[in-house]
Amino acid sequence: MNDQEYDDGEAKLVEQIISIQRNYYFEKRNVKTERQRKIRELIEKASKAEPSHGN
């Protein structure tokens, strides 16, 4: 994966997080945990997909 693909992947992740935040913005406070769970899952999935940048 080159730098451009990596940047595109990060941009997609940020777009997904923003989308989730917008979806839940006007929801009740008790929905906060569901929003946090979805964001955590997205980040964990992206972290597992990241290539290891060797030294």
Residue frames as a rotation matrix with the C-alpha (Angstrom) as fourth column:
MET 1
0.587 0.809 0.000 0.00
0.809 -0.587 0.000 0.00
0.000 0.000 -1.000 0.00
ASN 2
-0.402 -0.758 0.515 1.50
0.725 -0.606 -0.326 3.32
0.559 0.242 0.793 -1.00
ASP 3
-0.891 -0.038 -0.452 1.16
0.360 -0.666 -0.654 6.65
-0.276 -0.745 0.607 0.82
GLN 4
-0.754 0.649 -0.100 -1.73
-0.597 -0.613 0.518 7.81
0.275 0.451 0.849 -1.39
GLU 5
-0.144 0.705 -0.694 -3.73
0.040 0.705 0.708 4.65
0.989 0.074 -0.130 -0.70
TYR 6
-0.506 -0.116 -0.855 -2.96
0.826 0.222 -0.519 4.97
0.249 -0.968 -0.016 3.01
ASP 7
-0.968 0.148 -0.204 -4.12
-0.079 -0.946 -0.313 8.62
-0.240 -0.287 0.928 3.01
ASP 8
-0.486 0.834 -0.261 -7.28
-0.553 -0.062 0.831 7.62
0.677 0.548 0.491 1.12
GLY 9
-0.198 0.367 -0.909 -7.95
0.519 0.826 0.221 4.93
0.832 -0.428 -0.354 3.72
GLU 10
-0.758 -0.123 -0.641 -7.54
0.633 -0.377 -0.676 7.42
-0.159 -0.918 0.364 6.55
ALA 11
-0.882 0.462 -0.091 -9.84
-0.469 -0.850 0.238 9.89
0.033 0.253 0.967 4.78
LYS 12
-0.274 0.806 -0.525 -12.47
-0.188 0.490 0.851 7.17
0.943 0.332 0.017 4.37
LEU 13
-0.378 0.069 -0.923 -12.22
0.817 0.493 -0.298 6.30
0.435 -0.867 -0.243 8.07
VAL 14
-0.925 0.016 -0.379 -12.66
0.191 -0.843 -0.502 9.94
-0.327 -0.537 0.777 9.05
GLU 15
-0.672 0.723 -0.164 -15.68
-0.593 -0.392 0.704 10.22
0.444 0.570 0.691 6.73
GLN 16
-0.185 0.598 -0.780 -17.24
0.304 0.790 0.533 7.14
0.935 -0.138 -0.327 8.34
ILE 17
-0.594 -0.086 -0.800 -16.69
0.804 -0.062 -0.591 8.54
0.001 -0.994 0.106 11.84
ILE 18
-0.949 0.258 -0.182 -18.20
-0.252 -0.966 -0.058 11.89
-0.191 -0.009 0.982 10.83
SER 19
-0.471 0.806 -0.359 -21.17
-0.361 0.195 0.912 10.08
0.805 0.559 0.199 9.32
ILE 20
-0.222 0.351 -0.909 -21.78
0.738 0.670 0.079 8.16
0.637 -0.654 -0.408 12.55
GLN 21
-0.803 -0.124 -0.583 -21.43
0.522 -0.618 -0.588 11.36
-0.288 -0.777 0.560 14.61
ARG 22
-0.847 0.523 -0.102 -23.96
-0.508 -0.736 0.448 13.13
0.159 0.431 0.888 12.37
ASN 23
-0.333 0.748 -0.575 -26.39
0.037 0.619 0.784 10.22
0.942 0.240 -0.234 12.56
TYR 24
-0.025 0.275 -0.961 -26.37
0.903 0.419 0.097 10.32
0.430 -0.865 -0.258 16.35
TYR 25
-0.820 -0.436 0.371 -25.97
0.279 -0.870 -0.406 14.07
0.500 -0.230 0.835 16.86
PHE 26
-0.463 0.726 0.508 -29.62
-0.711 -0.647 0.276 14.73
0.529 -0.233 0.816 17.65
GLU 27
0.075 0.473 -0.878 -30.29
0.172 0.861 0.479 11.41
0.982 -0.187 -0.017 19.36
LYS 28
0.899 0.316 0.303 -30.84
-0.257 -0.178 0.950 10.97
0.354 -0.932 -0.079 23.06
ARG 29
0.194 -0.885 0.423 -27.90
-0.973 -0.230 -0.034 10.76
0.127 -0.405 -0.905 25.40
ASN 30
0.307 -0.063 0.950 -28.34
-0.484 0.849 0.213 7.04
-0.820 -0.524 0.230 26.08
VAL 31
0.988 0.007 0.154 -27.45
0.132 0.476 -0.869 6.35
-0.080 0.879 0.470 22.45
LYS 32
0.561 -0.827 -0.030 -23.94
-0.828 -0.560 -0.025 7.66
0.004 0.039 -0.999 23.15
THR 33
-0.006 -0.598 0.802 -22.63
-0.500 0.696 0.515 4.21
-0.866 -0.398 -0.303 24.03
GLU 34
0.581 0.274 0.767 -23.85
0.469 0.657 -0.590 2.75
-0.665 0.702 0.253 20.72
ARG 35
0.965 -0.262 -0.005 -22.14
-0.179 -0.644 -0.743 5.58
0.192 0.718 -0.669 18.82
GLN 36
0.285 -0.907 0.310 -18.93
-0.918 -0.165 0.361 5.05
-0.276 -0.387 -0.880 20.76
ARG 37
0.180 -0.168 0.969 -19.07
-0.054 0.982 0.180 1.29
-0.982 -0.084 0.168 20.08
LYS 38
0.853 0.199 0.482 -19.45
0.446 0.198 -0.873 1.82
-0.269 0.960 0.080 16.33
ILE 39
0.785 -0.619 0.013 -16.60
-0.555 -0.714 -0.427 4.33
0.274 0.328 -0.904 16.22
ARG 40
0.137 -0.743 0.656 -14.37
-0.762 0.343 0.549 2.01
-0.632 -0.575 -0.519 18.28
GLU 41
0.431 0.089 0.898 -15.14
0.297 0.926 -0.234 -0.86
-0.852 0.367 0.372 15.88
LEU 42
0.985 -0.064 0.160 -14.25
0.129 -0.337 -0.933 1.31
0.114 0.939 -0.324 12.87
ILE 43
0.509 -0.843 0.175 -10.96
-0.855 -0.519 -0.014 2.35
0.103 -0.143 -0.984 14.41
GLU 44
0.110 -0.451 0.886 -10.08
-0.460 0.767 0.447 -1.20
-0.881 -0.456 -0.123 15.45
LYS 45
0.711 0.212 0.671 -10.87
0.436 0.615 -0.657 -2.48
-0.552 0.760 0.345 11.95
ALA 46
0.917 -0.388 0.088 -8.72
-0.182 -0.606 -0.775 0.24
0.354 0.695 -0.626 10.37
SER 47
0.352 -0.821 0.450 -5.90
-0.895 -0.154 0.419 -0.44
-0.274 -0.550 -0.789 12.83
LYS 48
0.271 -0.203 0.941 -5.82
-0.012 0.977 0.214 -4.11
-0.963 -0.069 0.262 11.91
ALA 49
0.818 0.131 0.560 -5.72
0.533 0.193 -0.824 -3.22
-0.216 0.972 0.088 8.20
GLU 50
0.809 -0.550 -0.209 -2.82
-0.563 -0.827 -0.004 -0.77
-0.171 0.121 -0.978 8.56
PRO 51
0.676 -0.665 -0.317 0.43
0.264 0.621 -0.738 -2.01
0.688 0.415 0.596 7.05
SER 52
0.711 -0.529 -0.463 3.40
0.493 -0.093 0.865 -2.17
-0.500 -0.844 0.195 9.36
HIS 53
0.864 -0.479 0.156 5.83
-0.241 -0.665 -0.707 0.59
0.443 0.573 -0.690 8.42
GLY 54
0.690 -0.643 -0.332 9.16
0.721 0.649 0.243 -1.11
0.059 -0.407 0.911 9.02
ASN 55
0.763 -0.488 -0.425 12.21
-0.172 -0.786 0.594 0.79
-0.623 -0.380 -0.684 10.21
